[in-house]
Amino acid sequence: MSKMIFVNLPVADLARSQAFYEALGFTNNPQFTNENAAAMAWSDTIVVMLLSHPFWKTFTSKTIPNAKESAQVLLCLSMDGREAVDGIVAEATAAGGAGDPTPTQDMGFMYGRSFEDPDGHIWEVMWMDPKAAAGEMPVEHVEI
């Protein structure tokens, strides 16, 4: 089996969350989906596991934070172009999410925006010029 990442997210309404991620192009894997969880594939190696709150609580005794009020992680997906970045933010907004909860980043060689899912989990989406990613062109570094 190749190395994969499974991002587990607690969700208040599993059906609503599954529909949201499907609207963005994630594919449901019914083999690992039931009334407690939904496996949503972004690629062959990236799967988002949507877990109902009661099911999430079987994995940890820690409190489920309200992602609309606090953030523990910023998840980031790469896209094939600037238009694809703008497109998925528009799709997320149309599907019940919130567009651009974090500032848009436009550095010329890299472009990024963000959206929140219905539970408030922040997803950044970005495109980077392939030449910059391969180290074939100099890029200006932005001080943080």
mmCIF file of the C-alpha atoms, coordinates in Angstrom:
data_MODEL
# 
_entry.id   MODEL 
# 
loop_
_atom_site.group_PDB 
_atom_site.id 
_atom_site.type_symbol 
_atom_site.label_atom_id 
_atom_site.label_alt_id 
_atom_site.label_comp_id 
_atom_site.label_asym_id 
_atom_site.label_entity_id 
_atom_site.label_seq_id 
_atom_site.pdbx_PDB_ins_code 
_atom_site.Cartn_x 
_atom_site.Cartn_y 
_atom_site.Cartn_z 
_atom_site.occupancy 
_atom_site.B_iso_or_equiv 
_atom_site.pdbx_formal_charge 
_atom_site.auth_seq_id 
_atom_site.auth_comp_id 
_atom_site.auth_asym_id 
_atom_site.auth_atom_id 
_atom_site.pdbx_PDB_model_num 
ATOM 1   C CA . MET A 1 1   ? 0.000   0.000  0.000   1.00 0.00 ? 1   MET A CA 1 
ATOM 2   C CA . SER A 1 2   ? 1.356   3.437  -0.893  1.00 0.00 ? 2   SER A CA 1 
ATOM 3   C CA . LYS A 1 3   ? 1.674   6.115  1.768   1.00 0.00 ? 3   LYS A CA 1 
ATOM 4   C CA . MET A 1 4   ? -1.585  7.933  2.274   1.00 0.00 ? 4   MET A CA 1 
ATOM 5   C CA . ILE A 1 5   ? -3.067  10.606 4.489   1.00 0.00 ? 5   ILE A CA 1 
ATOM 6   C CA . PHE A 1 6   ? -6.460  10.285 6.135   1.00 0.00 ? 6   PHE A CA 1 
ATOM 7   C CA . VAL A 1 7   ? -7.720  13.593 7.498   1.00 0.00 ? 7   VAL A CA 1 
ATOM 8   C CA . ASN A 1 8   ? -10.366 12.920 10.166  1.00 0.00 ? 8   ASN A CA 1 
ATOM 9   C CA . LEU A 1 9   ? -12.871 15.711 10.784  1.00 0.00 ? 9   LEU A CA 1 
ATOM 10  C CA . PRO A 1 10  ? -15.687 15.813 13.348  1.00 0.00 ? 10  PRO A CA 1 
ATOM 11  C CA . VAL A 1 11  ? -18.932 16.945 11.710  1.00 0.00 ? 11  VAL A CA 1 
ATOM 12  C CA . ALA A 1 12  ? -22.277 17.901 13.208  1.00 0.00 ? 12  ALA A CA 1 
ATOM 13  C CA . ASP A 1 13  ? -24.405 16.714 10.260  1.00 0.00 ? 13  ASP A CA 1 
ATOM 14  C CA . LEU A 1 14  ? -22.840 13.826 8.336   1.00 0.00 ? 14  LEU A CA 1 
ATOM 15  C CA . ALA A 1 15  ? -25.237 13.951 5.363   1.00 0.00 ? 15  ALA A CA 1 
ATOM 16  C CA . ARG A 1 16  ? -24.787 17.715 4.950   1.00 0.00 ? 16  ARG A CA 1 
ATOM 17  C CA . SER A 1 17  ? -21.003 17.404 5.135   1.00 0.00 ? 17  SER A CA 1 
ATOM 18  C CA . GLN A 1 18  ? -20.909 14.512 2.685   1.00 0.00 ? 18  GLN A CA 1 
ATOM 19  C CA . ALA A 1 19  ? -22.997 16.502 0.187   1.00 0.00 ? 19  ALA A CA 1 
ATOM 20  C CA . PHE A 1 20  ? -20.718 19.531 0.655   1.00 0.00 ? 20  PHE A CA 1 
ATOM 21  C CA . TYR A 1 21  ? -17.538 17.571 -0.100  1.00 0.00 ? 21  TYR A CA 1 
ATOM 22  C CA . GLU A 1 22  ? -19.159 15.807 -3.060  1.00 0.00 ? 22  GLU A CA 1 
ATOM 23  C CA . ALA A 1 23  ? -20.057 19.242 -4.501  1.00 0.00 ? 23  ALA A CA 1 
ATOM 24  C CA . LEU A 1 24  ? -16.328 20.074 -4.414  1.00 0.00 ? 24  LEU A CA 1 
ATOM 25  C CA . GLY A 1 25  ? -15.354 16.956 -6.339  1.00 0.00 ? 25  GLY A CA 1 
ATOM 26  C CA . PHE A 1 26  ? -14.497 14.579 -3.500  1.00 0.00 ? 26  PHE A CA 1 
ATOM 27  C CA . THR A 1 27  ? -15.625 11.019 -4.227  1.00 0.00 ? 27  THR A CA 1 
ATOM 28  C CA . ASN A 1 28  ? -17.420 8.950  -1.610  1.00 0.00 ? 28  ASN A CA 1 
ATOM 29  C CA . ASN A 1 29  ? -16.053 5.481  -0.949  1.00 0.00 ? 29  ASN A CA 1 
ATOM 30  C CA . PRO A 1 30  ? -19.155 3.516  0.128   1.00 0.00 ? 30  PRO A CA 1 
ATOM 31  C CA . GLN A 1 31  ? -16.993 0.666  1.454   1.00 0.00 ? 31  GLN A CA 1 
ATOM 32  C CA . PHE A 1 32  ? -15.974 2.918  4.365   1.00 0.00 ? 32  PHE A CA 1 
ATOM 33  C CA . THR A 1 33  ? -19.181 4.931  4.721   1.00 0.00 ? 33  THR A CA 1 
ATOM 34  C CA . ASN A 1 34  ? -22.080 4.305  7.076   1.00 0.00 ? 34  ASN A CA 1 
ATOM 35  C CA . GLU A 1 35  ? -24.336 6.232  9.479   1.00 0.00 ? 35  GLU A CA 1 
ATOM 36  C CA . ASN A 1 36  ? -21.270 7.202  11.564  1.00 0.00 ? 36  ASN A CA 1 
ATOM 37  C CA . ALA A 1 37  ? -18.658 8.131  8.977   1.00 0.00 ? 37  ALA A CA 1 
ATOM 38  C CA . ALA A 1 38  ? -18.092 8.943  5.322   1.00 0.00 ? 38  ALA A CA 1 
ATOM 39  C CA . ALA A 1 39  ? -14.837 8.347  3.452   1.00 0.00 ? 39  ALA A CA 1 
ATOM 40  C CA . MET A 1 40  ? -14.353 11.145 0.914   1.00 0.00 ? 40  MET A CA 1 
ATOM 41  C CA . ALA A 1 41  ? -11.440 10.697 -1.516  1.00 0.00 ? 41  ALA A CA 1 
ATOM 42  C CA . TRP A 1 42  ? -9.662  13.725 -2.961  1.00 0.00 ? 42  TRP A CA 1 
ATOM 43  C CA . SER A 1 43  ? -7.072  11.553 -4.717  1.00 0.00 ? 43  SER A CA 1 
ATOM 44  C CA . ASP A 1 44  ? -5.656  8.047  -4.545  1.00 0.00 ? 44  ASP A CA 1 
ATOM 45  C CA . THR A 1 45  ? -3.588  9.073  -1.522  1.00 0.00 ? 45  THR A CA 1 
ATOM 46  C CA . ILE A 1 46  ? -5.718  11.713 0.250   1.00 0.00 ? 46  ILE A CA 1 
ATOM 47  C CA . VAL A 1 47  ? -8.956  10.777 2.006   1.00 0.00 ? 47  VAL A CA 1 
ATOM 48  C CA . VAL A 1 48  ? -11.063 12.936 4.289   1.00 0.00 ? 48  VAL A CA 1 
ATOM 49  C CA . MET A 1 49  ? -12.924 10.920 6.890   1.00 0.00 ? 49  MET A CA 1 
ATOM 50  C CA . LEU A 1 50  ? -16.045 12.741 8.052   1.00 0.00 ? 50  LEU A CA 1 
ATOM 51  C CA . LEU A 1 51  ? -16.969 11.454 11.508  1.00 0.00 ? 51  LEU A CA 1 
ATOM 52  C CA . SER A 1 52  ? -20.212 12.174 13.338  1.00 0.00 ? 52  SER A CA 1 
ATOM 53  C CA . HIS A 1 53  ? -19.629 13.714 16.758  1.00 0.00 ? 53  HIS A CA 1 
ATOM 54  C CA . PRO A 1 54  ? -20.677 10.560 18.675  1.00 0.00 ? 54  PRO A CA 1 
ATOM 55  C CA . PHE A 1 55  ? -18.357 8.406  16.548  1.00 0.00 ? 55  PHE A CA 1 
ATOM 56  C CA . TRP A 1 56  ? -15.491 10.919 16.869  1.00 0.00 ? 56  TRP A CA 1 
ATOM 57  C CA . LYS A 1 57  ? -15.816 10.654 20.647  1.00 0.00 ? 57  LYS A CA 1 
ATOM 58  C CA . THR A 1 58  ? -14.992 6.928  20.465  1.00 0.00 ? 58  THR A CA 1 
ATOM 59  C CA . PHE A 1 59  ? -11.458 7.881  19.365  1.00 0.00 ? 59  PHE A CA 1 
ATOM 60  C CA . THR A 1 60  ? -10.625 10.535 21.961  1.00 0.00 ? 60  THR A CA 1 
ATOM 61  C CA . SER A 1 61  ? -11.926 11.922 25.211  1.00 0.00 ? 61  SER A CA 1 
ATOM 62  C CA . LYS A 1 62  ? -10.810 15.425 24.224  1.00 0.00 ? 62  LYS A CA 1 
ATOM 63  C CA . THR A 1 63  ? -13.496 18.035 23.624  1.00 0.00 ? 63  THR A CA 1 
ATOM 64  C CA . ILE A 1 64  ? -14.501 18.656 20.031  1.00 0.00 ? 64  ILE A CA 1 
ATOM 65  C CA . PRO A 1 65  ? -13.623 22.315 19.472  1.00 0.00 ? 65  PRO A CA 1 
ATOM 66  C CA . ASN A 1 66  ? -16.051 24.599 17.684  1.00 0.00 ? 66  ASN A CA 1 
ATOM 67  C CA . ALA A 1 67  ? -14.145 25.139 14.429  1.00 0.00 ? 67  ALA A CA 1 
ATOM 68  C CA . LYS A 1 68  ? -16.187 28.286 13.755  1.00 0.00 ? 68  LYS A CA 1 
ATOM 69  C CA . GLU A 1 69  ? -14.632 29.850 16.864  1.00 0.00 ? 69  GLU A CA 1 
ATOM 70  C CA . SER A 1 70  ? -11.148 28.330 16.958  1.00 0.00 ? 70  SER A CA 1 
ATOM 71  C CA . ALA A 1 71  ? -8.680  26.765 14.553  1.00 0.00 ? 71  ALA A CA 1 
ATOM 72  C CA . GLN A 1 72  ? -6.262  23.970 15.285  1.00 0.00 ? 72  GLN A CA 1 
ATOM 73  C CA . VAL A 1 73  ? -5.176  23.241 11.709  1.00 0.00 ? 73  VAL A CA 1 
ATOM 74  C CA . LEU A 1 74  ? -5.296  24.826 8.277   1.00 0.00 ? 74  LEU A CA 1 
ATOM 75  C CA . LEU A 1 75  ? -5.627  22.104 5.667   1.00 0.00 ? 75  LEU A CA 1 
ATOM 76  C CA . CYS A 1 76  ? -4.216  22.845 2.206   1.00 0.00 ? 76  CYS A CA 1 
ATOM 77  C CA . LEU A 1 77  ? -4.863  21.289 -1.199  1.00 0.00 ? 77  LEU A CA 1 
ATOM 78  C CA . SER A 1 78  ? -2.953  22.058 -4.382  1.00 0.00 ? 78  SER A CA 1 
ATOM 79  C CA . MET A 1 79  ? -4.813  22.890 -7.558  1.00 0.00 ? 79  MET A CA 1 
ATOM 80  C CA . ASP A 1 80  ? -3.820  22.841 -11.244 1.00 0.00 ? 80  ASP A CA 1 
ATOM 81  C CA . GLY A 1 81  ? -4.168  26.586 -11.832 1.00 0.00 ? 81  GLY A CA 1 
ATOM 82  C CA . ARG A 1 82  ? -5.375  29.935 -10.547 1.00 0.00 ? 82  ARG A CA 1 
ATOM 83  C CA . GLU A 1 83  ? -8.761  29.374 -12.171 1.00 0.00 ? 83  GLU A CA 1 
ATOM 84  C CA . ALA A 1 84  ? -9.117  26.050 -10.334 1.00 0.00 ? 84  ALA A CA 1 
ATOM 85  C CA . VAL A 1 85  ? -8.357  27.820 -7.031  1.00 0.00 ? 85  VAL A CA 1 
ATOM 86  C CA . ASP A 1 86  ? -11.062 30.399 -7.707  1.00 0.00 ? 86  ASP A CA 1 
ATOM 87  C CA . GLY A 1 87  ? -13.427 27.675 -8.932  1.00 0.00 ? 87  GLY A CA 1 
ATOM 88  C CA . ILE A 1 88  ? -13.280 25.488 -5.822  1.00 0.00 ? 88  ILE A CA 1 
ATOM 89  C CA . VAL A 1 89  ? -13.782 28.511 -3.546  1.00 0.00 ? 89  VAL A CA 1 
ATOM 90  C CA . ALA A 1 90  ? -16.875 29.421 -5.595  1.00 0.00 ? 90  ALA A CA 1 
ATOM 91  C CA . GLU A 1 91  ? -18.113 25.803 -5.403  1.00 0.00 ? 91  GLU A CA 1 
ATOM 92  C CA . ALA A 1 92  ? -17.557 25.723 -1.634  1.00 0.00 ? 92  ALA A CA 1 
ATOM 93  C CA . THR A 1 93  ? -19.508 28.943 -1.176  1.00 0.00 ? 93  THR A CA 1 
ATOM 94  C CA . ALA A 1 94  ? -22.366 27.699 -3.388  1.00 0.00 ? 94  ALA A CA 1 
ATOM 95  C CA . ALA A 1 95  ? -22.473 24.406 -1.459  1.00 0.00 ? 95  ALA A CA 1 
ATOM 96  C CA . GLY A 1 96  ? -22.963 26.085 1.927   1.00 0.00 ? 96  GLY A CA 1 
ATOM 97  C CA . GLY A 1 97  ? -19.425 26.880 2.990   1.00 0.00 ? 97  GLY A CA 1 
ATOM 98  C CA . ALA A 1 98  ? -17.820 30.267 3.520   1.00 0.00 ? 98  ALA A CA 1 
ATOM 99  C CA . GLY A 1 99  ? -15.359 31.761 1.051   1.00 0.00 ? 99  GLY A CA 1 
ATOM 100 C CA . ASP A 1 100 ? -12.048 33.363 1.987   1.00 0.00 ? 100 ASP A CA 1 
ATOM 101 C CA . PRO A 1 101 ? -11.960 33.122 5.804   1.00 0.00 ? 101 PRO A CA 1 
ATOM 102 C CA . THR A 1 102 ? -8.206  33.792 5.509   1.00 0.00 ? 102 THR A CA 1 
ATOM 103 C CA . PRO A 1 103 ? -6.494  36.413 3.324   1.00 0.00 ? 103 PRO A CA 1 
ATOM 104 C CA . THR A 1 104 ? -5.946  35.717 -0.369  1.00 0.00 ? 104 THR A CA 1 
ATOM 105 C CA . GLN A 1 105 ? -2.267  35.237 -1.174  1.00 0.00 ? 105 GLN A CA 1 
ATOM 106 C CA . ASP A 1 106 ? -0.974  36.312 -4.578  1.00 0.00 ? 106 ASP A CA 1 
ATOM 107 C CA . MET A 1 107 ? 2.796   36.195 -4.928  1.00 0.00 ? 107 MET A CA 1 
ATOM 108 C CA . GLY A 1 108 ? 2.874   35.838 -8.697  1.00 0.00 ? 108 GLY A CA 1 
ATOM 109 C CA . PHE A 1 109 ? 4.488   32.393 -8.696  1.00 0.00 ? 109 PHE A CA 1 
ATOM 110 C CA . MET A 1 110 ? 1.968   31.190 -6.076  1.00 0.00 ? 110 MET A CA 1 
ATOM 111 C CA . TYR A 1 111 ? -1.718  31.949 -5.585  1.00 0.00 ? 111 TYR A CA 1 
ATOM 112 C CA . GLY A 1 112 ? -3.915  30.842 -2.716  1.00 0.00 ? 112 GLY A CA 1 
ATOM 113 C CA . ARG A 1 113 ? -7.390  31.315 -1.304  1.00 0.00 ? 113 ARG A CA 1 
ATOM 114 C CA . SER A 1 114 ? -9.453  29.489 1.299   1.00 0.00 ? 114 SER A CA 1 
ATOM 115 C CA . PHE A 1 115 ? -12.887 28.266 2.288   1.00 0.00 ? 115 PHE A CA 1 
ATOM 116 C CA . GLU A 1 116 ? -14.619 26.875 5.363   1.00 0.00 ? 116 GLU A CA 1 
ATOM 117 C CA . ASP A 1 117 ? -16.778 23.778 5.279   1.00 0.00 ? 117 ASP A CA 1 
ATOM 118 C CA . PRO A 1 118 ? -20.190 23.893 7.035   1.00 0.00 ? 118 PRO A CA 1 
ATOM 119 C CA . ASP A 1 119 ? -18.541 22.975 10.357  1.00 0.00 ? 119 ASP A CA 1 
ATOM 120 C CA . GLY A 1 120 ? -15.938 25.755 10.092  1.00 0.00 ? 120 GLY A CA 1 
ATOM 121 C CA . HIS A 1 121 ? -12.907 23.633 9.124   1.00 0.00 ? 121 HIS A CA 1 
ATOM 122 C CA . ILE A 1 122 ? -10.586 25.845 7.058   1.00 0.00 ? 122 ILE A CA 1 
ATOM 123 C CA . TRP A 1 123 ? -9.244  24.554 3.750   1.00 0.00 ? 123 TRP A CA 1 
ATOM 124 C CA . GLU A 1 124 ? -6.617  26.540 1.898   1.00 0.00 ? 124 GLU A CA 1 
ATOM 125 C CA . VAL A 1 125 ? -6.312  25.902 -1.830  1.00 0.00 ? 125 VAL A CA 1 
ATOM 126 C CA . MET A 1 126 ? -3.245  26.970 -3.749  1.00 0.00 ? 126 MET A CA 1 
ATOM 127 C CA . TRP A 1 127 ? -1.533  26.883 -7.096  1.00 0.00 ? 127 TRP A CA 1 
ATOM 128 C CA . MET A 1 128 ? 2.221   27.194 -7.590  1.00 0.00 ? 128 MET A CA 1 
ATOM 129 C CA . ASP A 1 129 ? 3.973   27.742 -10.896 1.00 0.00 ? 129 ASP A CA 1 
ATOM 130 C CA . PRO A 1 130 ? 5.468   24.336 -11.765 1.00 0.00 ? 130 PRO A CA 1 
ATOM 131 C CA . LYS A 1 131 ? 8.832   25.953 -12.561 1.00 0.00 ? 131 LYS A CA 1 
ATOM 132 C CA . ALA A 1 132 ? 8.930   27.530 -9.109  1.00 0.00 ? 132 ALA A CA 1 
ATOM 133 C CA . ALA A 1 133 ? 7.941   24.237 -7.476  1.00 0.00 ? 133 ALA A CA 1 
ATOM 134 C CA . ALA A 1 134 ? 10.739  22.432 -9.350  1.00 0.00 ? 134 ALA A CA 1 
ATOM 135 C CA . GLY A 1 135 ? 13.288  25.085 -8.367  1.00 0.00 ? 135 GLY A CA 1 
ATOM 136 C CA . GLU A 1 136 ? 13.796  26.135 -11.993 1.00 0.00 ? 136 GLU A CA 1 
ATOM 137 C CA . MET A 1 137 ? 13.086  29.805 -11.386 1.00 0.00 ? 137 MET A CA 1 
ATOM 138 C CA . PRO A 1 138 ? 13.988  32.162 -8.574  1.00 0.00 ? 138 PRO A CA 1 
ATOM 139 C CA . VAL A 1 139 ? 11.152  33.285 -6.381  1.00 0.00 ? 139 VAL A CA 1 
ATOM 140 C CA . GLU A 1 140 ? 11.000  36.262 -4.112  1.00 0.00 ? 140 GLU A CA 1 
ATOM 141 C CA . HIS A 1 141 ? 10.536  35.228 -0.533  1.00 0.00 ? 141 HIS A CA 1 
ATOM 142 C CA . VAL A 1 142 ? 7.937   37.066 1.447   1.00 0.00 ? 142 VAL A CA 1 
ATOM 143 C CA . GLU A 1 143 ? 8.894   37.750 5.036   1.00 0.00 ? 143 GLU A CA 1 
ATOM 144 C CA . ILE A 1 144 ? 6.367   36.467 7.510   1.00 0.00 ? 144 ILE A CA 1 
# 
